[in-house]
Amino acid sequence: MAVMQKLKIFVVQEPVVAASCLIAGFGLFLPAVVRPILDSLESSKQVPQPALRDVVAGVTGKKQG
């Protein structure tokens, strides 16, 4: 008996379990695939660099006037 035939029989005999497996599959698939795509889109945006005097002031604790 082919795998697809067994799968059809399973879906007919246990529709709630089959639907739960399908929902769980989407629940695992979406965060694993969509989240890295969204993160890569956000990281492609350019962030303005702070002024060097602000960086030095943050390291030394002294404000440059």
MIKE-889515 format. One line per field, with one value per atom (N, C-alpha, C, O): residue in three letters; x, y, z; atom name. Coordinates in steps of 0.1 Angstrom, whole numbers. Example, Ala and Ser with C-alpha at 12.3 -4.5 7.8 and 13.67 -1.06 7.14 Angstrom:
<atoms>
type <- [ALA, ALA, ALA, ALA, SER, SER, SER, SER]
xx <- [132, 123, 132, 142, 128, 137, 129, 134]
yy <- [-57, -45, -33, -33, -22, -11, 0, 11]
zz <- [78, 78, 78, 85, 71, 71, 79, 80]
atom <- [N, CA, C, O, N, CA, C, O]
</atoms>
This chain:
<atoms>
type <- [MET, MET, MET, MET, ALA, ALA, ALA, ALA, VAL, VAL, VAL, VAL, MET, MET, MET, MET, GLN, GLN, GLN, GLN, LYS, LYS, LYS, LYS, LEU, LEU, LEU, LEU, LYS, LYS, LYS, LYS, ILE, ILE, ILE, ILE, PHE, PHE, PHE, PHE, VAL, VAL, VAL, VAL, VAL, VAL, VAL, VAL, GLN, GLN, GLN, GLN, GLU, GLU, GLU, GLU, PRO, PRO, PRO, PRO, VAL, VAL, VAL, VAL, VAL, VAL, VAL, VAL, ALA, ALA, ALA, ALA, ALA, ALA, ALA, ALA, SER, SER, SER, SER, CYS, CYS, CYS, CYS, LEU, LEU, LEU, LEU, ILE, ILE, ILE, ILE, ALA, ALA, ALA, ALA, GLY, GLY, GLY, GLY, PHE, PHE, PHE, PHE, GLY, GLY, GLY, GLY, LEU, LEU, LEU, LEU, PHE, PHE, PHE, PHE, LEU, LEU, LEU, LEU, PRO, PRO, PRO, PRO, ALA, ALA, ALA, ALA, VAL, VAL, VAL, VAL, VAL, VAL, VAL, VAL, ARG, ARG, ARG, ARG, PRO, PRO, PRO, PRO, ILE, ILE, ILE, ILE, LEU, LEU, LEU, LEU, ASP, ASP, ASP, ASP, SER, SER, SER, SER, LEU, LEU, LEU, LEU, GLU, GLU, GLU, GLU, SER, SER, SER, SER, SER, SER, SER, SER, LYS, LYS, LYS, LYS, GLN, GLN, GLN, GLN, VAL, VAL, VAL, VAL, PRO, PRO, PRO, PRO, GLN, GLN, GLN, GLN, PRO, PRO, PRO, PRO, ALA, ALA, ALA, ALA, LEU, LEU, LEU, LEU, ARG, ARG, ARG, ARG, ASP, ASP, ASP, ASP, VAL, VAL, VAL, VAL, VAL, VAL, VAL, VAL, ALA, ALA, ALA, ALA, GLY, GLY, GLY, GLY, VAL, VAL, VAL, VAL, THR, THR, THR, THR, GLY, GLY, GLY, GLY, LYS, LYS, LYS, LYS, LYS, LYS, LYS, LYS, GLN, GLN, GLN, GLN, GLY, GLY, GLY, GLY]
xx <- [8, 0, 9, 19, 6, 14, 13, 3, 23, 23, 11, 5, 8, -3, -16, -25, -18, -30, -32, -43, -21, -21, -24, -31, -18, -21, -36, -42, -42, -56, -64, -74, -61, -69, -67, -77, -55, -53, -61, -67, -62, -69, -84, -91, -89, -103, -106, -117, -97, -100, -98, -105, -88, -84, -83, -72, -94, -93, -88, -81, -91, -87, -71, -65, -66, -52, -44, -34, -50, -44, -44, -34, -55, -55, -46, -39, -44, -35, -20, -12, -17, -4, -1, 10, -11, -10, -7, 1, -15, -13, 0, 7, 4, 18, 29, 39, 27, 37, 38, 49, 27, 28, 34, 42, 31, 37, 52, 59, 57, 72, 78, 89, 71, 76, 78, 88, 67, 67, 78, 85, 80, 91, 104, 114, 106, 119, 123, 135, 113, 116, 113, 122, 102, 98, 107, 111, 110, 117, 131, 135, 139, 152, 151, 159, 140, 138, 136, 141, 127, 124, 136, 139, 144, 157, 166, 173, 168, 177, 172, 181, 159, 154, 157, 160, 156, 158, 173, 177, 182, 196, 201, 212, 194, 199, 197, 203, 189, 187, 199, 205, 204, 216, 213, 203, 221, 220, 230, 242, 226, 236, 246, 243, 259, 269, 270, 267, 272, 273, 286, 296, 286, 297, 309, 306, 321, 333, 334, 338, 330, 332, 322, 325, 310, 301, 306, 304, 313, 318, 330, 330, 338, 349, 344, 349, 333, 328, 321, 322, 316, 310, 321, 318, 332, 343, 350, 353, 353, 361, 352, 357, 339, 330, 331, 324, 338, 339, 332, 333, 325, 318, 328, 334, 328, 337, 328, 317, 334, 326, 329, 324]
yy <- [-12, 0, 12, 13, 22, 34, 43, 42, 51, 60, 70, 73, 75, 84, 78, 84, 65, 58, 56, 58, 53, 52, 65, 66, 76, 89, 93, 99, 90, 93, 85, 91, 72, 64, 70, 71, 75, 81, 93, 96, 102, 114, 111, 119, 101, 98, 92, 95, 84, 77, 87, 86, 95, 104, 119, 124, 125, 139, 149, 159, 147, 157, 156, 166, 144, 142, 148, 154, 145, 150, 165, 171, 171, 186, 191, 202, 185, 189, 189, 197, 178, 176, 187, 193, 190, 201, 214, 222, 217, 230, 231, 241, 220, 219, 221, 228, 216, 217, 232, 237, 239, 253, 261, 270, 257, 263, 262, 271, 251, 249, 255, 260, 255, 260, 275, 281, 282, 297, 304, 312, 301, 308, 304, 312, 291, 287, 293, 295, 297, 303, 318, 325, 322, 336, 345, 356, 341, 350, 353, 365, 344, 348, 357, 366, 355, 364, 378, 388, 380, 393, 399, 411, 391, 396, 401, 411, 394, 398, 411, 419, 413, 425, 437, 448, 435, 445, 449, 461, 439, 441, 448, 454, 448, 454, 470, 477, 474, 489, 495, 489, 506, 512, 520, 528, 518, 525, 536, 533, 548, 559, 557, 554, 560, 558, 570, 581, 568, 579, 587, 582, 600, 608, 603, 597, 604, 599, 605, 599, 618, 624, 618, 618, 614, 607, 594, 589, 587, 574, 575, 568, 585, 588, 592, 588, 600, 605, 593, 593, 584, 572, 563, 557, 562, 553, 560, 553, 573, 579, 585, 587, 587, 592, 607, 613, 614, 628, 634, 628, 644, 651, 661, 669, 660, 669, 682, 681, 693, 706, 712, 723]
zz <- [0, 0, 0, 8, -8, -10, 2, 10, 4, 16, 15, 25, 3, 2, 5, 11, 1, 5, 20, 25, 26, 41, 48, 58, 42, 47, 46, 55, 34, 32, 42, 48, 45, 54, 68, 76, 72, 85, 87, 97, 76, 77, 79, 86, 72, 73, 87, 92, 92, 105, 117, 127, 116, 127, 122, 121, 118, 113, 123, 119, 136, 146, 148, 148, 148, 150, 137, 138, 125, 113, 113, 109, 117, 117, 127, 124, 138, 148, 143, 146, 136, 131, 120, 120, 112, 102, 109, 105, 119, 126, 133, 133, 139, 145, 135, 138, 123, 113, 109, 107, 107, 104, 116, 114, 128, 140, 141, 146, 136, 136, 123, 124, 112, 100, 100, 96, 104, 102, 110, 104, 123, 130, 125, 125, 120, 116, 102, 99, 94, 81, 80, 75, 86, 84, 93, 89, 105, 114, 109, 110, 104, 98, 86, 84, 78, 67, 72, 67, 82, 87, 94, 93, 101, 107, 97, 99, 86, 75, 69, 65, 68, 62, 71, 67, 84, 94, 94, 96, 93, 94, 82, 82, 71, 59, 59, 51, 69, 70, 76, 86, 71, 76, 89, 90, 99, 111, 112, 109, 114, 114, 126, 137, 122, 132, 142, 137, 154, 164, 161, 155, 165, 163, 172, 183, 167, 175, 188, 198, 190, 203, 213, 225, 208, 217, 221, 233, 212, 216, 226, 236, 224, 233, 247, 257, 247, 259, 267, 279, 259, 266, 272, 282, 265, 270, 282, 292, 281, 291, 303, 314, 300, 310, 311, 319, 301, 301, 289, 278, 291, 280, 274, 280, 260, 253, 250, 246, 253, 251, 239, 237]
atom <- [N, CA, C, O, N, CA, C, O, N, CA, C, O, N, CA, C, O, N, CA, C, O, N, CA, C, O, N, CA, C, O, N, CA, C, O, N, CA, C, O, N, CA, C, O, N, CA, C, O, N, CA, C, O, N, CA, C, O, N, CA, C, O, N, CA, C, O, N, CA, C, O, N, CA, C, O, N, CA, C, O, N, CA, C, O, N, CA, C, O, N, CA, C, O, N, CA, C, O, N, CA, C, O, N, CA, C, O, N, CA, C, O, N, CA, C, O, N, CA, C, O, N, CA, C, O, N, CA, C, O, N, CA, C, O, N, CA, C, O, N, CA, C, O, N, CA, C, O, N, CA, C, O, N, CA, C, O, N, CA, C, O, N, CA, C, O, N, CA, C, O, N, CA, C, O, N, CA, C, O, N, CA, C, O, N, CA, C, O, N, CA, C, O, N, CA, C, O, N, CA, C, O, N, CA, C, O, N, CA, C, O, N, CA, C, O, N, CA, C, O, N, CA, C, O, N, CA, C, O, N, CA, C, O, N, CA, C, O, N, CA, C, O, N, CA, C, O, N, CA, C, O, N, CA, C, O, N, CA, C, O, N, CA, C, O, N, CA, C, O, N, CA, C, O, N, CA, C, O, N, CA, C, O, N, CA, C, O, N, CA, C, O]
</atoms>
